[in-house]
Amino acid sequence: IVVVNSLNLRDGPGTNYKILGSVCADDVLTVTGQANNCAWLQVVTPAAAQGWVSGAAQFVTLAAPCTEIPPGHIRPATGIIKRSKAAYGAGELVVANGADADGLIVLTTLDDQPLIAGYVRQDESVRMTDIPDGEYRLFFSKGEQWDDAARQFTGNGVTYKRPLFSFETGTL
């Protein structure tokens, strides 16, 4: 139950996620998941909107203990999620996701050592910068139900290995 006049409904578990709308005092939310020990709650509103709200006691009252709420399915924002310390150069790569699901883009060396990994939501683009000159492999996985700890999709995941390409500063 919401205990403040207005509470932001967000696209993910954090203030860095887009605001989708808000919920009001006394709204009864259906909690479907949680993140960070119920610091954030994945909810369905009375109007059937889905999103995340702060789980702090000053904003909501839980009907069940946090230990009984399963982890939520987090959909990260588009951006770089991991970068190797060796990934510094003048090159740049922009990957547009025209697939029917969110994707994980991984740029690796020829011996499959990850250089940069980015999460890219469906119909969005991720920009990978500071790439040194060299030859790389590009991997693309698409799927649902991102597991942030394992850095992979747990639902309907498909992985593609793209052909080898040569990368020179400023060109691809």
N, C-alpha and C positions, 0 to 999 in steps of 0.2 A: 504494500500500500504506500502510495506517495504521501509524504508528510510535509512537503513544502508547497508554496503556491504554484511554482513552475519548475520543471526539471527538464533539461535538454535530453532529447533522444538522439543518440549518435550512431554513426555508421560502424563504429568499432569501439573497443574498450580503452578509451583514452581521450583526453581533451584535444589531441592532434587530429582526431577523426572529424569528418564533416557532420554538422548538425542536420538531422533529418526533420526535426520538429520538436515538439515538447509534450510533456504530460503534466497533468494538474493535480492539485491536492485532492486526496481521497480516491484517485484513480486506482483501481485494482489491476495490477499487471500480472501476466502469466510469465513466470521466470522459467526459461528453457535452458539456461546455462550460466556459468560464471567464469571470471578470470581473476587471477591474483588474490585468492582467498576472499572472494566476494567483494573486492574493491570495485568491480564492475559486474553488472548483471545483464545477461542477454534476455530480452523480454519481448512479449507481444502485448500491445496496448489494447484497450477496450475497442478501438477502431480498427483492430487487426493489423496495425503497423508493426514492423519488426525492427529492433535496434538494440542499443546498449544504453544503460543509465548507470550513474554512480550508485554503488551499493552502500555508501556511507550511511550510518545510522541517522545522521541529521537530515537525510533526504528520503529514505525509505525504511519501512519496517518489514522484515521478512517473516513469513508464516512458518518457515522450516529452517533448521540449522544449516549453515553454509556447507557443512560436510555432506549433506544430502543432495546438494545441487551439483550436477555433473559439469565438467568443463564445457564452456561454450565453444562454438565454431567461429574462430576469428578469421576475418577476411582482411589481411593486411592492406594498407594503403599502397598504391603504386610507388615504387622507389627501390633503391639499392638496399639489400638486406645483409650482404656480406661482401667484404673486399679484402683481398690478399694484401699484405704489406708490400708485395712486389708490384702491385698494380699502379704504377705511376709513370705516365708518359703524356704525350700531347694528343693522342687519338681519342676519338669519340664514336660511339655507336648508339643509334636510336632504334629501338625495336617497338613496332606497333603491334598490338595484339588484336587481330581480326578474327580470332577463334571464337568458339561458342562457349568459352569458359575462361576463368582466370588462368594465368600462366606463371611459370617460373622459368627465367632465362638464366643460363649459366654459361659463361665464357671461360673456356679452359685452355691450358697449354696443350701442345700435341701429345704430351704424356698424361693427359687428363687431370692435371692439377688445377683446381678451380682458381680463377683470377678474380672474377666479379660475378655476383649473383644478384638478380633483381626480381622482384615480384611485380607483375603487370596485370592489372585488372582488365577484364574483357572490354574491348573498345577504347582502351587507353594506351599510352606509350610510355616507355621507360628510357631514360637517357643514361648511358654508361660513359663516364668520362675518365680522363687520365690514363688511357690505355697505352702501354708502350708498343713500339713497332714490333711486329712479329707475325707468326702464323698461329692460328687458334682454331679450336672447335667450338661450335655453338650448340648447346642443348636447350630444348624447349619442352617443358612438361605442362600439360593443362589438366585441370581437374577441379574438384570440389573438396570442401572440408579440410582446409589447411591445418597441418599440425606444426606449430611454430617450433616446438622442441626438436622434432625430427627433421624439420625443414623439407617437408614433402606433403603431397596431397594424400589423404586417406580415403577419399571417395572418388570413384570414376577417374583415376589418374591415367594419363597416357604420356609416354616420353618419346620424343623424336630426337635423333642425332642428325644435325644438319651437315652438309658437305663441308669439307675443309675449305677455308678461305684465307687469303693473305691480307694482313692489315698493315698499311703504311700510314704514317701520320697524315691526317686530313682526308684519307680516301678509304674506300672499302670495296 
